[in-house]
Amino acid sequence: MGRVPVEMSRERFEELVGEALDEVPEELLRLMDNVVILVADDPPEEDPDLLGIYEGHALTSRGWNYAGVLPDRITIFRQPILRICDTEDDVVQEVSVTVVHEIAHHFGIDDAHLHDLGWG
């Protein structure tokens, strides 16, 4: 029997993203600058398994001329996360890991370093 993805409303999923953000240390959230966190159902067609994406200028690459720019965006993709999870608890865990992963990119931490830290 094949895996059945977790069924979950967009509203519930957004609540879980909010709960995941509540788990991020306050010191880290305070350091985040000019960032919005969004939820989308599906990632870009060319990367259908993408769980989340960070788009913007990492804090480590912002220079003296960083001003008047749109906020950086962290987007969490609902459908791919639901596809790889078996239970709502799995969704909570995966959302949390994905949110932390994308926040790390905001701070200029790359995938290799995240993997070394155990957030691969």
Backbone torsions as a table, in degrees:
resi	resn	phi	psi	omega
1	MET	NA	131.6	-178.9
2	GLY	-74.3	162.4	178.1
3	ARG	-70.3	142.0	175.1
4	VAL	-108.8	121.8	179.8
5	PRO	-63.4	154.7	176.8
6	VAL	-65.4	133.4	174.4
7	GLU	-88.6	128.0	-179.4
8	MET	-156.9	136.7	179.3
9	SER	-70.8	157.9	176.9
10	ARG	-59.4	-39.8	-178.5
11	GLU	-61.4	-45.2	-179.9
12	ARG	-64.9	-41.1	179.5
13	PHE	-61.3	-43.1	178.8
14	GLU	-63.4	-35.7	175.8
15	GLU	-61.3	-41.8	-179.1
16	LEU	-66.0	-36.6	175.9
17	VAL	-62.9	-43.0	176.8
18	GLY	-60.7	-41.5	178.7
19	GLU	-65.5	-38.6	178.0
20	ALA	-62.6	-40.1	178.0
21	LEU	-64.6	-34.3	178.0
22	ASP	-63.6	-24.2	-179.0
23	GLU	-84.0	-15.2	179.2
24	VAL	-71.0	132.6	-178.7
25	PRO	-54.3	137.6	-177.6
26	GLU	-55.6	-37.4	-178.9
27	GLU	-61.4	-38.3	-179.5
28	LEU	-69.1	-44.8	180.0
29	LEU	-61.6	-37.6	179.6
30	ARG	-64.6	-30.6	-179.1
31	LEU	-79.0	-18.6	179.4
32	MET	-67.1	135.1	-173.8
33	ASP	-132.7	123.4	174.9
34	ASN	61.0	53.2	-178.4
35	VAL	-131.5	137.7	170.6
36	VAL	-117.6	147.9	178.2
37	ILE	-115.5	124.6	-175.0
38	LEU	-121.2	160.4	172.5
39	VAL	-119.5	133.5	173.9
40	ALA	-129.1	152.3	179.9
41	ASP	-69.2	-47.4	-172.2
42	ASP	-129.0	144.6	175.8
43	PRO	-77.8	177.0	176.7
44	PRO	-59.2	147.8	-178.0
45	GLU	-53.4	-36.1	-175.9
46	GLU	-73.2	-10.0	179.5
47	ASP	-141.2	68.7	-171.0
48	PRO	-66.4	-14.5	-179.1
49	ASP	-99.9	4.9	-178.6
50	LEU	-64.6	129.5	-178.5
51	LEU	-91.3	-32.4	-179.6
52	GLY	-161.7	162.2	179.3
53	ILE	-147.1	143.7	174.3
54	TYR	-109.1	127.0	178.2
55	GLU	-127.2	120.8	178.8
56	GLY	155.7	-155.3	-178.1
57	HIS	-114.6	108.9	179.4
58	ALA	-56.6	149.1	-179.3
59	LEU	-54.7	-34.2	-177.6
60	THR	-71.3	-15.1	-178.8
61	SER	-109.6	6.8	179.3
62	ARG	-84.3	125.3	-179.2
63	GLY	-106.1	-167.4	-178.5
64	TRP	-61.1	-24.7	-176.8
65	ASN	-92.6	11.3	178.1
66	TYR	-79.8	101.1	179.8
67	ALA	-161.5	150.1	174.9
68	GLY	63.4	28.4	-180.0
69	VAL	-102.6	157.1	175.7
70	LEU	-64.5	154.4	178.9
71	PRO	-61.1	148.4	169.1
72	ASP	-63.0	154.6	-179.7
73	ARG	-124.5	133.3	167.4
74	ILE	-112.2	121.2	179.4
75	THR	-115.3	129.2	177.0
76	ILE	-105.1	127.3	-175.2
77	PHE	-98.2	119.0	-172.9
78	ARG	-67.9	-52.2	-172.3
79	GLN	-61.4	-47.3	179.6
80	PRO	-62.8	-35.4	178.2
81	ILE	-66.7	-44.1	179.2
82	LEU	-62.9	-34.0	-179.1
83	ARG	-65.1	-31.1	-175.7
84	ILE	-96.6	2.4	-177.0
85	CYS	-109.1	148.3	178.7
86	ASP	-101.6	-26.3	-176.2
87	THR	-138.7	167.6	176.3
88	GLU	-63.1	-35.2	177.0
89	ASP	-61.8	-39.0	176.0
90	ASP	-61.0	-40.6	-180.0
91	VAL	-62.9	-45.2	178.9
92	VAL	-56.2	-47.8	-178.6
93	GLN	-63.9	-46.0	-176.8
94	GLU	-67.3	-39.5	177.1
95	VAL	-62.4	-43.7	-179.0
96	SER	-60.8	-47.9	180.0
97	VAL	-62.6	-42.1	-178.2
98	THR	-66.2	-42.5	179.3
99	VAL	-61.9	-47.2	179.8
100	VAL	-61.6	-42.1	-179.8
101	HIS	-57.4	-47.8	-178.1
102	GLU	-72.3	-35.0	175.0
103	ILE	-62.6	-38.6	178.4
104	ALA	-59.2	-39.7	178.2
105	HIS	-62.2	-35.0	176.2
106	HIS	-58.6	-34.5	-179.7
107	PHE	-89.1	7.1	176.3
108	GLY	83.4	15.6	178.8
109	ILE	-89.3	122.5	-176.4
110	ASP	-86.5	173.0	-176.5
111	ASP	-60.0	-40.0	-178.2
112	ALA	-62.5	-44.0	179.3
113	HIS	-67.2	-39.4	177.0
114	LEU	-60.1	-42.2	179.7
115	HIS	-61.8	-43.9	178.1
116	ASP	-60.3	-32.3	-179.7
117	LEU	-82.5	-2.9	179.4
118	GLY	91.0	12.8	179.3
119	TRP	-108.1	23.6	-174.8
120	GLY	-52.8	NA	NA
